[in-house]
Amino acid sequence: MKTKISVIGGGSWGTALAQVASTNIEEVLIYVRDKEVVNSINNNSINFKYFENCKLNENIKATNNISEAIQFSKWNILSVPTSATRTVMKDIKDVLDDTHTLISTAKGLEISTLKTNSEIIREFFDGELAVLSGPTHAEEVIKEIPTAIVLASREAKLAKNIQDKLLTSRFRIYTIKDVKGVELAGAVKNIIAVASGVTDGVGYGDNTKAALITRGLAEIVKFGLYLDTNRETYNGLAGLGDLVVTCYSNHSRNRRFGIQIGKGKSFKEAEKKVKQVVEGAKTAKAVYNFLEKHDDLEMPITEEVYKVLYENKNPHQALDDLMLREPRNEFYYLS
């Protein structure tokens, strides 16, 4: 019997993961809403919408029927934005059963509930579930540029099974048990990446970027510990690794969005320029709403990003307010 896997979502990351999966797995079916993209993949092995110059492996096929994709394989990679996760799960919940395995890849938090993707998925699905995250840009993964990523699951056997299926000579997978920590790191680092782009947009330099990344990581750790996750998670690929690549790379949609904001563009203008979902903007709103209800948790970078994006605060003033906060020890837990 041939090995099979489905990928739900034909964006840049879903397409790149389909290409990775096709290395070890004999048949890959990717669900794409756009019929033209489906035809392009099936007839020419190209997703022209995202990778017009990249030939996909011939064992990758596409469909615009999401039920067909779920029924194609018991293994399913879920690669849709966090804002779409609930809708997609409602669409597929009657097709899924406990023998399916879902691998979640989105990096965000639901604005209204602050739930991670795995928490949303669990409302509809009781089968095996894992999370794939880390310092990965689809534009590099699809070109087989060496990449390391982390696979989070509370079940060691499941994590090892997925690791064996997807690991290649150019796509190295590490496993970890802290599912929520991995998801929080992947989500909140997008806020810091937006801030990184803003500093680039207004013309600040390397000193500013280094300070932002370092203090941003401290903020991510603080948030993660507040929600009872493991400190070590944030020192690894899901935390520090993903934060660095997202804050520096031109591939980062969050950074590119932030650059436009720093140049004086409006929220809508910046979003239009990026042409992709900007998870950091949505996550900033979700976390800020949480902070409003928890006075004992302070995340100044997140707060300033929210005010710049949603209250039209001047980015220069936001930085001044961060720099002129009350002096303190570097590590917040020291008195």
RAGICOR-V162147 format. One line per field, one symbol per residue. ss: DSSP state (@ for helix, = for strand, . for the rest). phi: phi as a letter, one per 40 degrees, with the letter a starting at -180 (. if undefined). psi: psi as a letter, one per 40 degrees, with the letter a starting at -180 (. if undefined). A space follows every 50 residues. Layout:
ss: ???
phi: ???
psi: ???
//
This chain:
ss: ...=====...@@@@@@@@@@@@@..=====...@@@@@@@@@@...... .........====..@@@@@@@..====...@@@@@@@@@@@........ ====............@@@@@......======....@@@@.....==== ==...@@@@@@@@@@@.=..======..@@@@@@@@@@@@@@@@@@@@@@ @@...@@@@@@@@@@@@@@@@@@@@@....@@@@@.@@@@@@@@@@@@.. ..@@@@@@@@@@....@@@@@@@@....@@@@@@@@@@@@@@.......@ @@@@@@@@@@....@@@@@@@@@............
phi: .ccbabbchbcccccccccccccbbcbbbbcbcccccdcccccbfbcccb bcbbcccccbbbabbcccccccacbbccbbddcbdccccccbdcccaccc bbbcbcbabcdcbgccccccdccbabccabbbahcbbdcccccgcdabab bbacbcccdcccdccbcbcbacbbbacccccccccccccccccccccccc ccgcbcdccccccccccccccdccccbgbcdcdccbcccddccccccbcc ccccccccdccccgccdcccccccgacbcccccdccccccccbbccbbbc cdcccdcccbbfccdccccdcccbcddaccccccb
psi: hihiiihhhfaddddddddddeddhdhhhhhhdhdddddddddefhgddd geehhiieehiiiehdddddediehhhhgiideedddddddedediieei hhhheigiihddeeiidddddeeeheahhihhiaghhddddeefhhiiih hhiehddddddddddehieeghhiiiegdddddddddddddddddddddd deeiadddddddddddddddddddddffihdddeeaddcdddddddddie ehddddddddddeeiiddddddddeihgddddddddddddddegeehhgd dddddddddeefihdddddddddeihiiidhdei.
//
